[in-house]
Amino acid sequence: MTLRTIESLGSLHGKRVIVRCDLNVPLKDGQITDDGRVRASLPTLKALVEQGARLVIVSHLGRPDGQVNPKYSLAPVAARLAELIGSPVAFATDTVGESAQAAVAALADGDIVVLENLRFNAGETSKVDAERVAFATELSALGDALVSDGFGVVHRKQASVFDLAQILPSAAGLLIAAELDVLDRLTEKPEAPYTVILGGSKVSDKLGVIGHLLPRVNSLLIGGGMLFTFLAAQGHKVGASLLEVDQIETVRGYLAEAERLGVKIVLPTDVVVASKFGADAEYVTTPADQIEDTPFGAAGLGLDIGPDTAAAFAAIIRESKTVFWNGPMGVFELAPFADGTRTVAAALTEVNGLSVVGGGDSAAAVRILGFNDDQFGHISTGGGASLEFLEGKRLPGLEVLGWQ
């Protein structure tokens, strides 16, 4: 793996260093509900501060679609960063305007400023190359070098991720290097037994990962909303559960390929079926091939794997040496349907080897359910980026940093 590191930039003392972080944290009523991505940025930021660099932190938050929207302001993130890093953090109320220019001009060695949400400027995510380059050029005037450390966006060809890295001297931060090291271990000679657990709502989001990893894994455990397309592929009725009819034939092909390769695709033997989507729904546990035989009939909605399945998954996970998990096993945000995800997460904490939580909803789930980050080998900050890496796709935000 080739990747330009911070060392390649030489001495950064007194230099204005733009740090592209991924501070896209969940907010509720203006309060951060999970600061994992902020904490994951700290090693790189502290290393640069120790060098005496002047840090200009840029990030996106949510999808404001190129419009200024206070709902997506990074102000709460700047405040939380100041608490975590233990020193003042300035905040600019725009991206490249008067506030940003004044805040950057006022920086002394070791100082930090966070600029407002990059996506308030339409140029950040534009599909038109010239528009992205124009915004990246404006950003470049605020820095002498770029440290790219937002792993969650390296699969995106965006101004601050791709174009800016070609304008300024650029290198990867410590977080990106750590993420790539872990993902490399998942794809290049992983220690066996190797188990991958996939959940989440749509099987279509995971098809590339399934296809790329099947020849590499020993067991593939399927949960979440995507399990119902697998059950339908086996000829079972799934009631009103989430189903991607157009993916049934593709799933059948993967089931046949797994059998040919000797890979175990483990599907749920029982599921939790509810009368509706809600914490106050009536629900029962039923065999996976009898979903429409519950009191709810064809209106029954599968919202979690059942306890027998969760126990079986946990046993396989604990016996594994390498485990990658992406996607909750059920609607963990609703208490009656969180047990499957909780059981899988607990099993990952007992792995005698490498256990990786693949970002996104999985990372949110383990924290919401009360687990600590250090109970796992690694919690990725990039759900989509991790999946695309594991699919073998080219990631523009890494290639521009010399990765190949």
C-alpha positions in Angstrom: 0.0 0.0 0.0 1.4 3.3 -1.1 0.1 6.5 0.6 1.6 9.9 1.1 1.9 10.5 4.9 2.2 13.7 6.9 6.0 13.2 7.0 6.1 13.8 3.3 5.0 17.4 3.8 8.1 18.3 5.7 8.1 20.8 8.6 4.7 22.2 9.2 5.7 24.6 11.9 3.9 27.9 11.3 2.2 26.6 8.2 -1.5 26.8 7.6 -2.7 23.2 7.3 -6.2 22.5 6.0 -7.4 19.3 7.6 -10.2 17.6 5.9 -12.0 15.7 8.7 -15.2 13.8 8.7 -17.2 15.5 11.4 -20.6 14.4 10.1 -22.0 13.6 13.5 -25.7 12.9 14.3 -27.4 15.9 15.9 -30.7 16.1 17.9 -32.0 19.5 18.9 -28.6 20.9 18.2 -26.8 18.4 20.5 -24.3 15.8 19.3 -25.7 12.3 20.0 -22.5 10.4 19.0 -19.1 12.1 19.0 -17.2 9.1 17.7 -16.0 10.8 14.5 -14.8 13.8 16.4 -12.8 11.7 18.8 -11.4 9.7 15.8 -10.0 12.9 14.4 -8.0 13.8 17.6 -4.7 11.9 16.9 -4.1 13.7 13.7 -5.1 17.1 15.0 -2.9 16.7 18.1 0.1 15.5 16.1 -0.2 18.6 13.9 -0.7 21.0 16.8 2.5 19.5 18.4 4.3 20.5 15.2 3.2 24.0 15.6 0.9 24.0 12.6 -2.0 26.4 12.3 -5.0 24.2 11.7 -7.9 25.0 9.4 -10.5 22.2 9.9 -13.0 21.6 7.2 -15.8 19.1 7.1 -19.4 18.5 5.9 -22.4 17.7 8.0 -25.6 16.2 6.6 -27.0 17.1 3.2 -27.9 20.8 3.0 -27.7 20.7 -0.8 -25.6 23.7 -1.3 -27.8 26.0 0.8 -27.0 27.6 4.2 -29.1 25.8 6.7 -28.5 26.4 10.5 -29.8 22.8 11.2 -26.5 21.6 9.7 -24.1 24.0 11.2 -20.8 22.7 12.5 -20.9 25.1 15.4 -21.8 22.4 18.0 -19.0 20.2 16.6 -16.4 23.0 17.0 -17.6 23.4 20.7 -17.2 19.7 21.3 -13.8 19.6 19.7 -12.6 22.3 22.0 -13.8 20.2 25.0 -12.0 17.1 23.7 -8.8 18.7 22.7 -8.6 20.9 25.8 -7.9 24.2 24.1 -9.9 27.0 22.4 -11.2 26.3 18.9 -12.3 29.2 16.8 -15.3 28.9 14.5 -15.9 30.7 11.1 -19.4 31.3 10.1 -18.7 30.7 6.4 -16.5 28.5 4.3 -14.4 30.8 2.2 -15.8 34.2 2.9 -14.9 37.1 5.2 -15.4 35.2 8.5 -13.2 32.3 7.3 -10.5 34.6 5.9 -10.4 36.7 9.1 -10.3 33.6 11.4 -7.5 32.0 9.4 -5.5 35.2 9.4 -5.8 35.4 13.2 -4.3 31.9 13.8 -1.1 31.6 15.7 1.1 28.5 15.8 -0.9 25.6 17.3 -4.2 27.4 17.0 -7.3 25.7 15.5 -10.3 27.1 13.5 -13.3 25.1 12.2 -14.9 26.5 9.1 -18.6 26.2 8.5 -20.2 23.2 6.7 -18.5 22.8 3.3 -21.8 21.6 1.8 -23.3 25.1 2.3 -21.3 25.8 -0.9 -22.7 23.9 -3.9 -19.3 23.6 -5.4 -18.3 21.0 -2.8 -20.4 18.3 -4.2 -20.9 19.5 -7.8 -20.8 16.9 -10.5 -19.3 19.6 -12.8 -15.5 19.4 -12.5 -15.0 23.2 -13.1 -17.4 24.1 -10.3 -15.6 21.8 -7.8 -12.2 23.1 -8.9 -13.4 26.7 -8.5 -14.5 26.0 -4.9 -11.3 24.0 -4.1 -9.2 26.9 -5.4 -11.0 29.3 -3.0 -10.3 26.9 -0.2 -6.7 26.5 -1.2 -6.1 30.2 -0.5 -6.7 29.5 3.2 -3.9 26.9 3.5 -0.3 26.0 2.6 -0.9 22.2 2.7 -3.8 19.7 3.0 -4.0 16.7 5.4 -6.9 14.5 4.2 -8.3 12.6 7.2 -12.0 12.2 6.4 -12.1 8.5 5.7 -15.9 8.5 5.5 -15.7 10.6 2.3 -12.7 9.2 0.4 -15.1 7.3 -2.0 -16.5 10.7 -3.1 -15.1 12.9 -5.8 -15.7 16.2 -4.0 -13.9 19.5 -3.9 -12.3 19.2 -0.5 -11.5 15.5 -0.9 -10.3 15.2 -4.5 -9.6 18.6 -6.2 -8.0 20.4 -3.3 -5.5 17.5 -2.9 -4.3 18.3 -6.4 -3.9 22.0 -5.8 -2.1 22.0 -2.4 0.7 19.7 -1.2 -1.3 16.9 0.3 -1.0 13.8 2.5 -3.2 11.3 4.4 -3.8 11.8 8.1 -3.4 9.1 10.8 -7.0 8.1 10.7 -7.0 7.2 7.0 -3.8 5.3 7.5 -5.3 3.3 10.4 -8.5 2.6 8.5 -6.6 1.3 5.4 -4.4 -0.9 7.6 -7.4 -2.6 9.1 -9.2 -3.0 5.7 -6.1 -4.4 4.2 -6.1 -7.0 6.9 -9.7 -7.9 6.0 -8.9 -8.4 2.3 -5.3 -9.6 2.1 -4.7 -13.0 3.8 -7.1 -12.5 6.7 -6.7 -15.0 9.6 -9.2 -17.9 9.4 -11.9 -18.6 10.4 -13.1 -15.4 8.8 -16.7 -14.3 9.3 -18.6 -11.4 7.8 -21.9 -10.3 9.2 -24.1 -8.2 6.9 -27.3 -6.4 7.9 -29.0 -3.2 7.3 -32.1 -2.5 5.2 -31.2 -3.3 1.5 -29.4 -6.3 0.0 -28.7 -4.1 -3.1 -26.4 -2.0 -1.0 -24.3 -5.1 -0.1 -24.2 -7.1 -3.3 -20.8 -5.8 -4.3 -19.3 -6.7 -0.9 -20.9 -10.2 -1.0 -19.5 -10.9 -4.4 -16.0 -9.7 -3.6 -15.7 -11.3 -0.2 -17.3 -14.7 -0.9 -14.0 -16.3 -2.1 -12.2 -14.9 1.0 -14.6 -15.8 3.9 -15.6 -18.9 5.8 -19.0 -17.8 7.0 -21.4 -15.0 5.9 -24.2 -14.2 8.4 -27.2 -12.4 7.0 -29.5 -10.2 9.2 -31.4 -6.9 9.0 -33.9 -6.0 6.4 -31.9 -7.7 3.7 -32.5 -11.1 5.2 -36.0 -11.2 3.8 -34.8 -11.1 0.2 -32.6 -14.1 1.0 -35.6 -15.9 2.5 -37.7 -15.1 -0.5 -34.9 -16.5 -2.7 -35.4 -19.8 -0.9 -39.1 -19.7 -1.6 -40.4 -18.5 1.7 -43.2 -15.9 2.2 -42.1 -12.8 4.1 -45.3 -10.9 4.8 -45.0 -7.1 4.7 -41.3 -7.3 5.5 -38.8 -5.3 3.4 -38.2 -7.2 0.1 -36.3 -6.3 -3.0 -38.0 -8.5 -5.6 -35.6 -7.4 -8.3 -32.7 -8.9 -6.3 -34.1 -12.3 -5.7 -32.4 -14.0 -8.7 -29.1 -12.3 -7.9 -29.3 -13.6 -4.3 -30.0 -17.1 -5.6 -26.9 -16.9 -7.7 -24.8 -16.0 -4.6 -26.3 -18.8 -2.6 -25.3 -21.2 -5.4 -21.8 -19.6 -5.6 -21.3 -19.9 -1.8 -22.2 -23.6 -2.0 -19.7 -24.1 -4.8 -17.0 -22.4 -2.8 -17.8 -24.2 0.4 -18.7 -20.9 2.2 -21.5 -21.0 4.8 -24.2 -18.5 4.2 -26.0 -18.6 7.5 -29.6 -17.3 7.4 -31.9 -16.7 10.3 -34.0 -19.6 11.6 -36.3 -17.4 13.6 -37.4 -13.7 13.3 -39.3 -11.2 15.4 -42.4 -10.2 13.5 -44.5 -7.1 14.4 -47.9 -5.8 13.7 -46.5 -2.5 12.6 -43.4 -0.4 12.6 -43.2 1.2 16.1 -42.0 0.6 19.6 -45.6 0.1 20.7 -46.3 -2.7 18.1 -47.4 -6.1 19.1 -44.8 -8.7 18.2 -44.0 -12.4 18.3 -41.0 -14.6 17.5 -41.6 -17.1 14.8 -39.7 -19.6 12.6 -38.2 -17.8 9.6 -40.3 -20.0 7.2 -43.6 -19.2 9.0 -43.7 -15.4 8.9 -47.2 -15.3 7.5 -48.5 -17.9 10.0 -48.4 -15.4 12.9 -51.5 -13.6 14.1 -50.6 -10.7 11.8 -50.7 -12.9 8.6 -49.4 -11.3 5.4 -49.3 -7.9 7.2 -46.6 -9.1 9.6 -43.4 -7.1 9.5 -40.1 -8.7 10.3 -38.0 -6.2 12.4 -35.3 -8.3 14.1 -33.6 -11.7 14.0 -34.9 -14.1 16.6 -33.1 -15.3 19.8 -32.1 -18.7 18.4 -30.5 -17.0 15.3 -28.8 -14.4 17.5 -27.3 -17.2 19.6 -26.2 -19.2 16.6 -24.6 -16.1 15.0 -22.8 -15.3 18.3 -21.3 -18.8 18.5 -19.9 -18.5 15.0 -18.5 -15.0 15.7 -16.8 -16.1 19.0 -15.1 -19.0 17.2 -13.7 -16.6 14.5 -10.3 -15.0 14.2 -11.3 -12.3 11.8 -14.8 -10.6 11.9 -16.2 -7.8 9.9 -19.7 -6.5 10.7 -21.7 -4.0 8.7 -25.4 -3.3 9.3 -27.7 -3.8 12.3 -29.6 -7.1 12.7 -32.9 -5.3 13.3 -34.5 -1.9 14.1 -32.2 -1.4 17.0 -33.5 2.1 17.7 -36.7 0.5 18.9 -36.2 -1.3 22.2 -38.3 -4.5 21.3 -36.2 -5.0 18.2 -32.6 -4.4 19.5 -31.8 -7.8 21.0 -30.3 -9.3 17.8 -28.0 -6.3 17.2 -27.0 -6.3 20.9 -26.2 -10.0 20.9 -24.0 -9.8 17.8 -22.2 -6.7 19.2 -21.5 -8.5 22.5 -20.1 -11.5 20.6 -17.7 -9.2 18.7 -16.3 -8.0 22.0 -15.2 -11.6 22.7 -13.4 -12.3 19.5 -9.8 -13.6 20.0 -8.5 -11.9 16.9 -9.5 -8.9 14.8 -13.1 -7.6 15.2 -14.1 -4.7 13.0 -17.4 -2.7 13.2 -17.9 -1.3 9.7 -19.0 2.3 10.5 -22.4 3.9 9.7 -25.4 2.4 11.5 -23.3 -0.4 13.0 -21.0 2.1 14.8 -24.0 4.1 16.0 -25.7 0.9 17.2 -22.8 -0.3 19.4 -22.6 3.1 21.1 -26.4 3.5 21.6 -26.6 0.0 23.0 -23.9 0.9 25.6 -20.7 -0.6 24.3 -17.4 1.2 24.4 -15.1 1.7 21.4 -12.2 -0.1 23.0 -14.2 -3.3 23.3 -13.7 -3.8 19.6 -10.6 -4.2 17.5 -11.6 -1.3 15.3 -14.7 0.9 14.7 -14.6 2.3 11.2 -15.6 6.0 10.6 -16.7 5.3 7.1 -19.6 2.9 6.4 -19.9 3.6 2.6 -16.2 4.0 2.1 -15.4 0.7 4.0 -17.9 -1.2 1.8 -16.6 0.3 -1.4 -13.0 -0.6 -0.4 -14.2 -4.2 0.4 -15.9 -4.3 -3.0 -12.5 -3.6 -4.6 -13.6 -0.3 -6.0 -11.3 2.6 -6.8 -11.6 5.4 -4.2 -10.8 8.8 -5.7 -10.0 10.5 -2.4 -7.3 7.9 -1.8 -5.9 7.7 -5.3 -5.2 11.4 -5.2 -3.1 10.8 -2.1 -0.9 8.2 -4.0 -2.8 5.1 -2.8 -2.8 2.1 -5.2 
